[in-house]
Every structure is written in structure tokens, then in C-alpha cells.
């Protein structure tokens, strides 16, 4: 009897929810997505914080942040799938397809991202802004695979959410560039969740990075997230490897506003020039190839 009562309640509720979301303004769908993502993650986060013996009076340590970030990111595809089910759309609408074209685009993005970072640090080395610690190069082989896996996870999930779901939904009500600006602002601001002091100087650079990744999706002739995913993952992979192995030391020859405040490339002129240069390459590829 209880089962039938529950069924009689749940079926109309789900039907009404489906109809409401399909007819709702884009901003409502976006808000439902982020609220559902946060709502599902908070209980998991509370359990993890308890297991990690976190004390409210102390800031989160890197080893405590990692399980929280991983759990948050692993939930995202499930929430996107929920929105897809409710709105009768598909992952391909958000630029995720399982084919060779996606794999080729991913490889292209990875290559472009790595070349961009190599050029960034090569120029700074040539200008005398930084030096490489050759003794630490031996550490790279042991940490590259694990950092690559994390970078692919971070890059893939963030592209699915911001250049896949969010950008696509916003394009229903706005032009592509207005949608790009809004999604990139949200992309930049949400990085404040984990670290405010170091993230604040990076906000302009993070917004510009978001715009570059929008361009990466637009210029992909297969209309998938492959180039954006690969580019994003390559940047995370390279910078995390450099930081973990402590490969670079800045000489102090110029202000950190040139090289990046708190040693974060996106918080400096050099990093922003790198993003602009990569964006120019993407535009050339989209126009002439």
C-alpha cells in the first residue's frame, strides 16, 4: 500500500519537474545544476572532513583538500547526467562524444598546451627572470603519470561543466560571446572556493583562460570538447609538475607582477601573454585550417 502511495506521488512529481525544467529559463536550469551539485557534495564533504580530523580554526592543508576536490569532481558527471535526463538532452549536446575525432582533438589540445608552457618558461629563462634546478629534473619521471591522470580528470570535469554544460545552456538565451563571458566569470569566481588569497590576483587571468577555452571549443571542427580538454589538462599537468618538482626558481630580476604573484603564472603579465598567444594560435587554426 505504501509502495503504491509513493508511486502515485513520485510519478506526477517527476513528470512536473521534467516539464518545469524543459520550459524553465536557462538561468533556472543552471542554478538547479549548481545547487544539486553542491547539495549532493556537502554531506560527503562533512564526512570526509570528520575522517580527516579537520578543525574549523585551522585552514585546510593540501592533503586534506585533495579528497574534497576529487569527491566534488567525481560527482559532476552524475549531476550533468541528471540534468540530461531531466531536460531530454545528451552528452553530445555538451561536446562529449566517444569517437576518434574526440581523441584526436584531445591530443591536439595536449600538444598545444605543452608547447605554450615550454615557450612561457623558455622566454622567462632567456630574459633571466627564472632559473631551472637541473638536480630536480630526475624527479619528473616518477611524478608525471600520476599528475597526468589528475590533470585529465580536472581538465575533463571542468570542461564538461563550464565549456560543455554551462556554455551550451547559456547559448540558448544569449549570443555565444555573451555566454562565453558569463561562463568564464563563473569559472574564475568558483576558483575562490578553495583558496582566496592566492586566487584573487589570478581572477583576470582565470577569466581570460576561460575565454581561451571557449575559443578552443568553437574552433574544434568536430564540435566537441577535445581541444579544450587537452589544452586545459596540459596546462594543469605542466604547471603542477613544475611546482611539485620545484623545477623553477625566480631570480627577482623583475617584479612578481611580471612573472606571477605567489609564483602563479596567471597572476602575472607573462602568463596572460601566454594565454593571449595561445588564443591567437587557436584563432589562426580555426580560420586557416
C-alpha positions in Angstrom: 0.0 0.0 0.0 2.8 2.3 0.9 4.6 1.5 -2.3 1.6 2.4 -4.4 1.1 5.6 -2.5 4.8 6.5 -3.0 4.5 5.7 -6.7 1.3 7.8 -7.1 3.2 10.7 -5.5 6.6 10.4 -7.2 5.5 9.8 -10.8 3.5 13.1 -11.1 6.3 14.9 -9.2 8.9 13.8 -11.6 6.7 14.5 -14.6 6.0 18.0 -13.3 9.7 18.5 -12.6 10.6 17.4 -16.2 8.1 19.7 -17.7 9.2 22.6 -15.5 12.9 22.2 -16.3 12.3 21.8 -20.0 10.3 25.0 -20.1 12.3 26.9 -17.5 14.7 29.8 -18.3 18.3 28.9 -18.8 19.3 30.6 -15.6 17.0 28.3 -13.6 18.5 25.2 -15.2 22.0 26.5 -14.4 21.0 27.3 -10.8 19.4 23.9 -10.3 22.6 22.2 -11.6 25.0 24.1 -9.2 22.6 23.7 -6.2 22.2 20.0 -6.9 26.0 19.6 -7.3 26.6 21.4 -4.0 23.8 19.7 -2.2 24.9 16.2 -3.1 28.6 17.0 -2.3 28.1 18.7 1.1 27.2 15.5 3.1 30.2 13.8 1.5 32.4 16.7 2.4 31.3 16.7 6.0 32.1 13.0 6.3 35.5 13.5 4.7 36.3 16.5 7.0 35.5 14.4 10.0 37.6 11.5 8.8 40.5 13.9 8.0 40.2 15.3 11.6 39.8 18.8 10.3 39.5 21.6 12.9 37.5 24.7 11.9 40.0 27.0 13.5 42.7 25.7 11.1 43.0 26.2 7.3 42.7 23.1 5.1 46.0 21.5 4.3 46.8 20.4 0.7 46.5 16.7 1.7 43.0 17.5 3.2 41.9 19.5 0.1 42.7 16.7 -2.4 39.9 14.2 -1.2 37.4 17.0 -1.1 38.3 18.2 -4.6 38.3 14.6 -6.0 34.9 13.8 -4.5 33.4 17.1 -5.8 34.7 16.5 -9.3 33.6 12.8 -9.5 30.1 13.9 -8.7 29.9 16.4 -11.6 29.3 13.9 -14.4 26.5 12.3 -12.4 24.8 15.7 -11.9 25.2 16.5 -15.6 23.7 13.2 -16.4 20.8 14.0 -14.1 20.2 17.3 -16.0 20.5 15.5 -19.3 17.8 13.0 -18.1 15.5 15.8 -16.9 15.9 18.0 -19.9 15.9 15.2 -22.5 19.3 16.2 -23.9 22.5 14.2 -24.4 26.2 14.3 -23.6 26.9 15.0 -27.2 25.0 18.3 -26.9 27.6 19.3 -24.4 30.5 18.3 -26.6 31.3 14.8 -25.1 31.4 12.0 -27.7 33.2 8.7 -27.7 35.0 8.6 -31.1 38.4 9.0 -32.7 37.7 12.7 -33.5 37.5 13.4 -29.8 40.7 11.6 -29.2 42.5 13.4 -32.0 41.2 16.8 -30.6 42.4 15.8 -27.1 45.9 15.0 -28.4 46.0 18.3 -30.4 45.0 20.3 -27.2 47.6 18.5 -25.1 50.3 19.3 -27.6 49.3 22.9 -27.9 49.2 23.3 -24.1 52.6 21.8 -23.6 54.2 23.9 -26.3 52.6 27.1 -24.8 54.1 26.3 -21.3 57.5 25.5 -22.8 57.5 28.8 -24.6 56.4 30.7 -21.5 59.3 29.4 -19.3 61.8 29.4 -22.2 61.2 33.1 -22.7 61.5 33.8 -18.9 64.7 31.8 -18.8 66.1 33.7 -21.7 65.2 37.0 -20.1 66.9 36.0 -16.9 63.6 36.0 -14.9 64.0 32.4 -13.7 66.5 29.5 -13.5 65.9 25.8 -13.7 67.0 23.4 -11.0 68.7 20.7 -13.0 69.1 18.4 -10.0 65.3 18.2 -9.6 64.7 17.1 -13.2 65.3 13.5 -12.1 62.1 13.6 -10.1 59.9 14.3 -13.2 59.7 10.7 -14.4 58.3 9.4 -11.2 55.6 12.0 -10.8 54.5 12.6 -14.5 52.0 9.7 -14.8 50.1 10.4 -11.6 49.9 14.2 -12.2 48.8 13.5 -15.8 45.8 11.4 -14.5 44.8 14.1 -12.1 45.2 16.8 -14.8 43.0 14.8 -17.2 40.4 14.4 -14.5 40.4 18.1 -13.6 40.5 19.3 -17.2 37.8 16.9 -18.3 35.4 17.7 -15.5 35.9 21.4 -15.7 35.4 21.4 -19.4 32.3 19.3 -19.2 30.8 21.7 -16.6 31.9 25.1 -17.9 32.5 24.8 -21.7 30.1 21.9 -22.1 27.0 22.2 -19.9 27.2 25.9 -18.8 28.2 27.4 -22.1 25.7 25.3 -24.1 22.8 26.2 -21.8 23.7 29.9 -21.8 23.9 30.0 -25.6 20.1 29.2 -25.7 19.3 32.7 -24.4 22.5 34.7 -25.3 24.9 35.1 -28.1 28.0 32.8 -28.0 30.3 35.6 -26.8 27.9 36.8 -24.1 27.6 33.2 -23.0 31.4 32.9 -23.1 31.9 36.0 -20.9 29.3 34.8 -18.3 30.6 31.2 -18.1 34.2 32.4 -17.8 33.3 34.8 -15.0 31.6 31.9 -13.1 34.6 29.7 -13.9 37.0 32.2 -12.5 35.0 33.1 -9.3 34.4 29.4 -8.4 38.2 29.0 -8.0 37.9 31.2 -4.9 36.2 28.3 -3.1 39.5 26.6 -2.4 42.0 29.4 -1.9 41.1 33.1 -1.7 44.4 34.8 -1.1 46.3 33.2 -3.9 43.3 33.1 -6.3 42.3 36.8 -6.1 45.4 38.0 -8.2 44.6 35.3 -10.7 41.0 36.2 -11.4 41.7 38.3 -14.6 43.9 35.5 -15.9 41.4 32.8 -15.0 38.7 34.7 -16.8 40.9 35.1 -19.8 41.8 31.4 -19.6 38.1 30.6 -19.6 37.6 32.7 -22.8 40.5 30.9 -24.4 39.0 27.5 -23.7 35.7 28.7 -25.1 37.6 29.6 -28.3 39.2 26.1 -28.2 35.7 24.5 -28.3 34.5 26.9 -31.0 37.5 26.2 -33.3 37.1 22.4 -32.9 35.7 21.3 -36.3 34.2 18.2 -34.6 32.2 20.5 -32.2 33.4 18.5 -29.2 35.4 19.4 -26.1 38.6 17.6 -27.2 40.9 20.5 -27.8 39.6 22.5 -24.8 40.0 19.3 -22.6 43.5 18.6 -23.9 44.6 22.2 -23.6 43.3 22.6 -20.1 44.8 19.3 -18.9 48.2 20.1 -20.4 48.3 23.5 -18.6 47.4 21.8 -15.3 49.8 18.9 -15.9 52.8 21.1 -16.8 52.4 23.7 -14.0 51.6 21.1 -11.4 54.7 19.1 -12.4 56.9 22.3 -12.2 55.5 23.1 -8.8 55.7 19.6 -7.4 59.3 19.0 -8.6 60.3 22.6 -7.8 61.9 22.9 -11.2 61.9 26.7 -11.4 63.3 29.5 -9.1 62.6 33.1 -9.9 65.6 35.4 -9.8 63.7 38.5 -8.6 65.1 40.5 -11.6 61.6 41.8 -12.2 58.5 42.3 -10.1 56.4 39.3 -9.4 53.6 41.0 -11.2 55.5 40.2 -14.4 56.3 36.6 -13.5 53.2 35.9 -11.5 52.3 36.8 -7.9 52.8 33.9 -5.5 54.5 32.1 -8.3 51.2 31.6 -10.2 51.6 32.3 -13.9 48.1 33.5 -14.4 48.7 36.2 -11.8 51.4 37.9 -13.9 51.9 39.6 -17.3 53.9 36.7 -18.7 51.1 34.2 -18.0 48.5 36.4 -19.5 50.6 37.0 -22.6 51.0 33.2 -22.9 47.2 32.8 -22.8 46.7 35.5 -25.4 49.4 34.0 -27.7 47.7 30.5 -27.4 44.4 32.1 -28.2 45.9 33.7 -31.3 47.1 30.3 -32.4 43.7 28.8 -31.9 42.1 31.6 -33.9 44.6 31.0 -36.8 43.9 27.3 -36.7 40.1 28.0 -36.9 40.4 30.4 -39.7 43.0 28.9 -42.0 42.9 25.2 -41.3 
